[in-house]
Amino acid sequence: MMYSSRRKPVLYFKEDSRAHYQRKLGDNPLLSQLFFGVLSRKCTIFRLVCFCIVIAFASLLWLQLSCSGDISRRVNYDGSVPQQLCSQDKHTVTSDDLSWGPHKIAVLVPFRERFEELLVFVPYMHSFLNKKKIRHKIVIINQVDHYRFNRASLINVGFMESGNDTDYIAMHDVDLLPQNEALDYGFPDRGPFHVASPELHPLYHYKTYVGGILLLTKQHYEMCNGMSNRFWGWGREDDEFYRRLQGAGLKLFRPTGITTGYETFRHIHDPAWRKRDQKRVAAQKQEQFKVDKEGGLTNLRYKIESKTILTIGGAPCTIMNVLLDCDHNETPWCLLS
């Protein structure tokens, strides 16, 4: 028996360690051989910890591979996240599945700096359209220039870049999610189909409203020469497009038999957090109510800075970074200054 030199005495027993553990193990030769064999291999706590880390890393790697490289959380129709991390969409389309029909929609989403809404929108709409067996691709047209936001021009760009594999488009706001599965997103062969009709939209209820979600065949969109490029800032471009539909002789259709009223859509825009650019500067106050008889697809000027295919929560989408061009003589209000 001896004491340490520290303030508080610590009691140590000096004893041959092998004899000590031999006494603990008793006379069983098998246990003694196994125990001292482990000691001889120096199986320390440090090595045990390292072994556990290796096992954990291998498990995570296997999980990532089993999820096909995408371990992002998926979003349900109500915006919540399901428990299944690696769940596969049972409605995934195959090229030989005739039940999906011959048509394919390009969901055109004009966009700028609403990333939180985008993370909800893309997987939600992908699942919603898959469940309805609608062939689709989601195209996010992201305005990256220094001009004011121009929703109409971005939709024009999306139309021009949507590709030959689609034959109709959806002009779709990123903050509006359909809640009723009875809503029709099918091919609008009879004429433009306004999904977010005034009777159903949670905010806008006037009868000439055609914003939010509007479906058109590509032929009908070309008949209108697209949308006007004169609307910088928020609002009024939809009202002008309503007049274009009338001028092209196109009949507007809207949903029937929907009983969910203003609960048909979920509006995920937070006006307190994301204020809209509603300023009217210079001659814009007088110009905002006029019909642009010449402008549209024919005088659209833009540049694609980059195009990337991404997967968000298991849902594929195309992100196009777009630089719009502004004629300062024609529309000086494209800049607030």
Disulfide bonds with the S-S distance in Angstrom:
Cys67-Cys86 1.89
Cys326-Cys334 2.12
